[in-house]
Amino acid sequence: MLGKLTGWEDTIVALATPPGVGAIGVIRVSGPLSIRLVAGLFPGKDLEQQDSHTLHVGVLKEGEEALDEVVVSLFRAPRSYTGEHVVEISCHGSAFVLERVIGAILRCGARLAKAGEFTQRAFLNGKMDLAQAEAVADLIASQTAAAARTALHTVRGGFSRALRDLRERLISFSALIELELDFSQEDVEFADRTQLYHLIDEASLTTGALLQSFRLGNVIRNGVAVAIVGKPNAGKSTLLNTLLNEDRAIVSEIAGTTRDTIEETLNIDGILFRLIDTAGIRQHTADVIEQIGVGRSLEKMEQADVVLYIFDVGEAMSEIVAVREGLMAKGKAFLLVGNKVDAVAVGTVHGGDDRVATVAQVRFPEEVLISAKEGKGIDVLKQRLVDLVLKGEAADGTMVTNARHYEALRKVDESLRTIRTGLDELLPGDLLSLDIRHCLHYLGEITGEITSEDRLDYIFSKFCIGK
């Protein structure tokens, strides 16, 4: 475990609620002197004599000046979020009042907290490991039920438990192998190689499943970028407005109305889709502004995770086939969406049944068919989008959502393969022990048993100040 950071003995203070006007604002104070400092501003009761996990109503005063009537919550070490003495002061939500209270606490001897310093102290005090601490930031930033559920699962130790069990078993084998080195002349074997084979196989399955989960985990955490592309007047902006249920983009019969990209977010079944409405793509246009818009559309299409290609169902099938082949060649996830089905005739599908379908369904049986203007087929389109992203996977349980964790797990997987190769080649114990240590190192990087002060500062700097 990392040693104490510079300024560890300081008492820190910060606003724990978002800035701005609200009914209540919460100020958090943590450190060895937190109760004493706040007690000096709270003359109505001796807070230093009060029990942990208690609430106290009174007036904060600096000298003879009343600052605010507040509720003070006491949490004594180690039974607190940070593992230190923590005081939370619930004030009225005026920005002026909150600044006055924080200023008074600073004048009593506290200092302003750095970004993420409360959670950083919780980690260093053993209240949570590094994977759990990073999940706190993900939980705060979550915008969907799936993202919140996944982050909460990690905060509660679901991800860490799987790694901790693996790490402890590898440490046990490493210790036995190193013990053999002390008795090398006696030619004894304390570590059962057969059991180590079984452990490596189990660990490889666990690691492989976690690595496989990153694709979906990354989608749940960061959302899916969806570029809505197509020719001018195909109905891209109308579709965006219909999906959002608001007039976000200008709709006109004039081709080329959308000159720049428009981005909005849409939550579908717990997955956040970042919809990007682009300028219509056509090969020849004399309008310089439209040319720039087309260029940006192509750029957004390259950057997107999913491409929704919108076409008029009156277009020739050969053009749509060419578009499909082009998107498949790029390796992009895509949906072809035929729009304006309300403008074509209705016919009977051949095949012996009595189903009635539009001519468009006969011509484009594999494509998603909609009327963006009338809202027809939109629910089907949403479901197809979700199915395209999930690919049959369940968005629950332990998932890797952090790129740092993914890279460390990839190195763990490589180390496990190296250990297995060493077992196959009957490598001596000292070399096997070295390979196991490499694997333990990468596991420790995820949970924080092995890390540096600079790495911690970088990780926690991405948190909000009051957390």
C-alpha positions in Angstrom: 0.0 0.0 0.0 1.2 3.5 -0.8 2.5 5.6 2.0 0.9 8.8 3.2 0.7 11.7 0.8 2.0 15.2 1.5 -0.5 17.1 3.5 -2.1 13.9 4.8 -2.4 15.4 8.3 -4.3 18.5 7.0 -8.0 19.0 7.6 -9.8 19.7 4.3 -13.0 21.4 3.4 -15.1 21.6 0.2 -18.7 22.1 -1.0 -20.1 18.6 -1.6 -23.2 19.6 -3.5 -23.3 21.3 -7.0 -22.6 25.0 -7.1 -25.6 27.3 -7.7 -28.8 28.2 -5.8 -30.6 25.4 -4.1 -32.6 24.7 -1.0 -29.6 23.1 0.8 -25.9 23.1 0.3 -23.7 20.5 2.1 -20.1 21.4 3.1 -17.8 18.5 3.9 -14.9 18.7 6.3 -12.5 15.8 6.8 -9.3 15.3 8.8 -8.0 15.0 12.4 -9.2 18.4 13.4 -12.5 18.5 11.6 -14.7 18.2 14.6 -12.7 20.6 16.7 -12.7 23.3 13.9 -16.4 23.1 13.4 -17.0 23.0 17.2 -15.3 26.4 17.4 -18.0 27.8 15.1 -20.9 26.1 16.8 -21.3 27.6 20.3 -24.7 26.0 21.1 -23.3 22.6 21.8 -19.9 21.0 22.5 -19.5 18.9 19.3 -16.3 17.3 20.6 -18.3 15.5 23.3 -21.0 14.1 20.9 -21.2 10.6 19.6 -20.5 9.5 16.0 -23.4 9.4 13.5 -25.4 12.1 15.3 -27.2 15.2 14.0 -27.1 18.6 15.7 -29.2 21.7 14.9 -27.8 25.2 15.7 -26.3 28.4 14.5 -22.8 28.7 13.1 -21.1 31.9 14.4 -17.7 33.5 13.6 -17.1 35.6 16.7 -20.4 37.4 17.3 -21.5 37.2 13.6 -24.1 34.6 12.8 -23.3 32.7 9.6 -26.3 30.4 9.2 -28.7 28.1 11.0 -27.4 24.6 10.0 -27.6 20.9 10.7 -24.2 19.3 11.6 -23.6 15.6 11.0 -20.7 14.0 12.9 -18.9 10.9 11.7 -16.0 9.8 13.9 -13.0 7.9 12.6 -12.8 5.2 11.4 -16.6 5.0 10.8 -16.7 7.6 8.0 -16.4 7.8 4.3 -12.8 8.8 4.4 -11.8 6.8 7.5 -11.0 10.1 9.3 -13.2 12.4 11.4 -15.8 13.8 9.0 -18.3 16.7 9.6 -21.0 17.5 7.1 -22.7 20.8 7.4 -26.1 21.2 5.8 -26.6 25.0 5.1 -29.2 27.0 3.3 -28.3 26.9 -0.4 -27.3 30.5 -0.9 -23.9 30.7 -2.7 -23.1 33.7 -0.5 -23.9 31.8 2.7 -21.9 28.7 1.6 -18.8 30.8 0.8 -19.0 32.6 4.2 -19.1 29.2 6.0 -16.3 27.7 4.0 -14.3 30.9 4.5 -14.8 30.7 8.3 -13.6 27.1 8.4 -10.6 28.0 6.3 -9.7 30.8 8.8 -9.9 28.2 11.6 -7.1 26.2 10.0 -8.5 23.9 7.3 -7.5 24.1 3.7 -9.5 23.6 0.5 -9.7 20.0 -0.7 -8.2 19.1 -4.1 -10.3 17.3 -6.7 -11.2 13.8 -5.5 -9.3 14.2 -2.2 -12.0 12.9 0.0 -12.2 9.6 -2.0 -8.4 9.5 -2.3 -8.2 9.6 1.5 -10.9 6.8 1.7 -8.7 4.7 -0.6 -5.5 5.4 1.4 -7.3 4.6 4.6 -8.4 1.2 3.3 -12.1 2.1 3.1 -12.1 1.0 -0.5 -9.7 -0.2 -3.2 -8.8 1.8 -6.3 -11.3 0.1 -8.6 -14.1 0.9 -6.1 -12.8 4.5 -5.8 -12.8 5.0 -9.6 -16.4 3.6 -9.7 -17.5 6.4 -7.3 -16.7 8.9 -10.1 -18.5 6.7 -12.6 -21.6 6.6 -10.4 -21.6 10.3 -10.0 -21.3 10.8 -13.8 -23.8 8.0 -14.7 -26.7 9.2 -17.0 -28.6 5.9 -17.3 -29.9 3.2 -15.1 -27.5 0.7 -16.6 -24.5 2.9 -16.0 -25.5 3.6 -12.4 -26.2 -0.1 -11.8 -22.8 -1.2 -13.2 -20.9 1.5 -11.2 -22.7 0.7 -8.0 -21.9 -3.0 -8.5 -18.2 -2.1 -8.6 -18.4 0.4 -5.7 -19.9 -2.4 -3.6 -16.9 -4.6 -4.5 -18.3 -6.9 -7.1 -15.4 -6.4 -9.5 -12.7 -6.4 -6.8 -13.9 -9.6 -5.2 -13.2 -11.6 -8.4 -9.7 -10.1 -8.6 -9.0 -10.4 -4.9 -9.7 -14.2 -4.8 -7.4 -14.8 -7.9 -4.6 -12.7 -6.4 -4.7 -14.4 -3.0 -4.5 -17.9 -4.6 -1.6 -16.8 -6.9 0.2 -15.3 -3.9 -0.2 -18.7 -2.0 1.3 -20.6 -4.9 4.1 -18.1 -5.3 5.0 -18.4 -1.7 5.2 -22.2 -1.9 7.3 -22.1 -5.1 9.7 -19.6 -3.4 9.8 -21.9 -0.4 11.1 -24.7 -2.7 14.0 -22.5 -3.6 15.1 -22.6 0.1 15.3 -26.4 -0.2 16.7 -26.6 -3.7 19.4 -29.1 -2.7 16.8 -31.5 -1.2 14.8 -31.6 -4.5 11.4 -31.1 -2.8 8.2 -29.8 -4.3 5.8 -27.9 -2.1 3.6 -26.4 -4.9 1.4 -28.9 -6.6 1.9 -28.2 -10.4 -1.4 -29.9 -11.2 -3.3 -27.5 -8.9 -1.4 -24.6 -10.5 -2.6 -25.7 -13.9 -6.2 -25.7 -12.7 -5.8 -22.3 -11.1 -4.3 -20.8 -14.3 -7.2 -22.3 -16.4 -9.8 -20.8 -14.0 -7.9 -17.5 -13.9 -7.8 -17.4 -17.7 -11.5 -18.0 -18.0 -12.3 -15.3 -15.4 -9.9 -12.8 -17.1 -11.2 -13.7 -20.5 -14.8 -13.0 -19.5 -13.8 -9.7 -17.9 -12.0 -8.7 -21.1 -15.0 -9.7 -23.2 -17.2 -7.6 -21.0 -15.3 -4.4 -21.8 -17.0 -3.8 -25.1 -20.5 -3.6 -23.5 -19.1 -2.0 -20.3 -17.6 0.8 -22.4 -20.9 1.3 -24.2 -22.8 1.5 -20.9 -20.3 3.9 -19.4 -19.7 6.2 -22.3 -22.7 5.7 -24.6 -22.9 5.0 -28.3 -22.1 7.6 -31.0 -24.7 7.2 -33.7 -24.2 9.2 -37.0 -27.4 9.8 -38.9 -26.3 10.0 -42.5 -27.8 9.9 -46.0 -28.6 12.0 -49.0 -30.2 15.5 -48.7 -33.9 15.4 -47.9 -33.9 11.8 -46.9 -35.5 12.8 -43.6 -32.5 12.7 -41.2 -33.5 15.9 -39.3 -37.1 14.7 -39.1 -36.0 11.4 -37.7 -33.8 13.2 -35.1 -36.8 15.4 -34.0 -39.1 12.3 -33.8 -36.6 10.3 -31.7 -36.2 13.2 -29.3 -39.9 14.1 -29.4 -39.0 17.8 -30.0 -38.1 20.2 -32.8 -34.4 20.1 -32.3 -33.3 20.3 -36.0 -34.7 22.6 -38.7 -36.8 20.6 -41.2 -37.4 21.9 -44.8 -38.2 20.6 -48.2 -35.1 22.5 -49.5 -32.2 20.0 -50.0 -29.1 20.9 -48.0 -31.0 22.7 -45.1 -28.7 21.1 -42.5 -25.3 22.6 -42.9 -23.5 21.4 -39.7 -23.8 18.5 -37.4 -26.3 18.6 -34.5 -25.7 16.3 -31.5 -28.2 15.2 -28.9 -28.5 12.3 -26.4 -31.3 9.7 -26.2 -31.7 7.0 -23.5 -33.1 3.8 -24.9 -33.5 0.9 -22.4 -30.7 2.1 -20.2 -28.2 2.7 -23.1 -27.2 6.3 -23.9 -27.1 7.0 -27.6 -25.4 10.2 -28.8 -27.3 11.0 -32.0 -25.4 13.1 -34.6 -27.6 14.6 -37.3 -25.3 15.4 -40.3 -25.5 17.4 -43.5 -26.9 15.5 -46.5 -24.1 13.7 -48.4 -24.1 14.4 -52.2 -21.2 14.3 -54.5 -21.6 17.6 -56.3 -22.7 20.9 -54.8 -21.6 24.5 -55.7 -22.5 25.8 -52.2 -19.2 26.2 -50.3 -20.9 26.1 -46.9 -22.7 22.9 -47.8 -19.4 21.4 -49.0 -17.9 22.0 -45.5 -21.0 20.4 -44.0 -20.7 17.3 -46.2 -17.0 17.0 -45.2 -18.0 17.1 -41.5 -20.7 14.5 -42.1 -18.1 12.1 -43.5 -15.8 12.8 -40.6 -18.5 12.1 -38.1 -19.4 8.9 -39.9 -15.8 7.7 -39.5 -15.8 8.5 -35.8 -19.2 7.0 -35.0 -19.8 3.6 -33.3 -23.0 3.1 -35.3 -24.1 4.5 -38.7 -27.8 5.0 -39.4 -28.1 5.4 -43.1 -31.4 7.0 -44.0 -32.7 6.6 -47.5 -36.0 7.4 -49.3 -37.8 4.1 -50.0 -38.3 5.4 -53.6 -34.6 5.1 -54.3 -33.3 2.3 -56.5 -32.4 -0.9 -54.8 -29.0 -0.9 -56.5 -28.0 2.3 -54.7 -28.9 0.8 -51.3 -27.0 -2.4 -52.1 -23.9 -0.3 -52.9 -24.3 1.6 -49.6 -24.6 -1.7 -47.7 -21.4 -3.1 -49.3 -19.5 0.1 -48.6 -20.4 0.2 -44.9 -19.6 -3.5 -44.6 -16.2 -2.9 -46.2 -15.5 -0.2 -43.6 -16.3 -2.7 -40.8 -18.9 -0.3 -39.3 -21.9 -1.4 -37.3 -24.8 0.0 -39.2 -28.5 0.0 -39.9 -30.1 0.9 -43.2 -33.3 2.8 -42.5 -35.9 3.3 -45.3 -37.9 6.5 -44.7 -41.2 7.9 -46.1 -43.1 4.5 -46.3 -46.2 6.6 -45.9 -45.7 7.9 -49.4 -45.8 4.5 -51.2 -48.6 2.2 -52.2 -49.8 -0.9 -50.2 -49.7 -4.3 -51.8 -50.1 -8.0 -50.7 -47.0 -10.0 -49.9 -46.7 -13.2 -51.9 -46.2 -16.5 -50.1 -49.5 -18.0 -49.4 -50.5 -16.0 -46.3 -52.8 -13.0 -46.1 -50.3 -10.5 -44.6 -50.6 -7.0 -46.1 -47.4 -4.9 -46.4 -46.2 -1.8 -48.2 -44.4 -2.1 -51.5 -41.4 -0.9 -49.6 -41.4 -4.0 -47.4 -41.4 -6.1 -50.5 -38.5 -4.2 -52.0 -36.5 -3.9 -48.8 -37.3 -6.9 -46.6 -34.1 -6.7 -44.5 -34.1 -2.9 -43.9 -35.8 -1.0 -41.1 -38.7 0.9 -42.6 -40.2 4.0 -41.0 -42.1 7.1 -41.5 -40.2 9.7 -39.5 -42.9 12.3 -40.3 -45.7 10.2 -38.9 -43.7 8.3 -36.2 -44.3 4.9 -37.8 -41.7 2.2 -37.1 -39.8 4.3 -34.6 -40.2 1.7 -31.8 -38.8 -1.0 -34.1 -35.9 1.2 -35.0 -35.1 1.8 -31.3 -35.2 -1.9 -30.5 -32.9 -2.7 -33.5 -30.4 -0.1 -32.2 -30.4 -1.7 -28.8 -30.1 -5.2 -30.2 -27.2 -4.0 -32.4 -25.3 -2.7 -29.4 -26.0 -5.5 -26.9 -25.6 -8.4 -29.4 -27.5 -10.6 -27.0 -25.4 -9.8 -24.0 -27.1 -8.9 -20.6 -26.2 -5.5 -19.3 -25.7 -6.5 -15.7 -23.3 -8.3 -13.4 -19.5 -7.6 -13.2 -18.3 -5.6 -16.2 -15.1 -3.8 -17.1 -15.9 -0.2 -17.9 -12.5 1.4 -17.3 -9.8 1.5 -20.0 -7.1 1.4 -17.4 -8.5 -1.8 -15.9 -8.8 -3.3 -19.4 -5.2 -2.7 -20.2 -4.1 -4.2 -16.9 -6.3 -7.2 -17.4 -4.9 -7.7 -20.9 -1.4 -7.9 -19.3 -2.7 -10.3 -16.7 -4.0 -12.5 -19.5 -0.6 -12.4 -21.2 1.1 -13.3 -17.9 -1.2 -16.2 -17.3 -0.3 -17.6 -20.7 3.4 -17.2 -20.0 3.0 -19.1 -16.6 1.2 -21.9 -18.4 3.9 -22.1 -21.1 6.5 -22.2 -18.2 4.6 -25.1 -16.7 4.5 -27.0 -20.0 8.3 -26.5 -20.4 9.0 -27.5 -16.8 10.7 -24.2 -16.0 12.5 -24.1 -12.6 10.7 -22.6 -9.6 12.6 -19.3 -9.7 11.5 -18.5 -13.2 7.9 -19.6 -12.5 7.9 -17.4 -9.4 9.0 -14.4 -11.5 6.2 -14.9 -14.0 3.6 -15.2 -11.2 5.0 -11.9 -9.7 4.4 -10.2 -13.0 0.8 -11.3 -13.0 0.4 -10.2 -9.4 1.8 -6.8 -10.3 -0.8 -6.2 -13.0 -3.6 -7.4 -10.7 -2.3 -5.0 -8.0 -2.4 -2.1 -10.4 -6.1 -2.5 -10.8 -7.0 -2.6 -7.1 -4.3 -0.2 -5.9 -2.1 -2.6 -4.0 0.6 -1.5 -6.4 0.6 2.1 -7.7 2.4 5.4 -7.5 1.6 8.8 -6.0 1.6 10.4 -9.4 -0.8 7.8 -10.8 -3.1 8.4 -7.8 -3.0 12.2 -8.3 -3.9 11.7 -12.0 -6.8 9.3 -11.2 -8.4 11.4 -8.5 -7.9 14.7 -10.3 -10.7 13.7 -12.6 -13.2 13.7 -9.6 -15.3 16.6 -8.6 -13.9 18.8 -5.8 -16.4 17.8 -3.0 -15.9 14.0 -3.6 
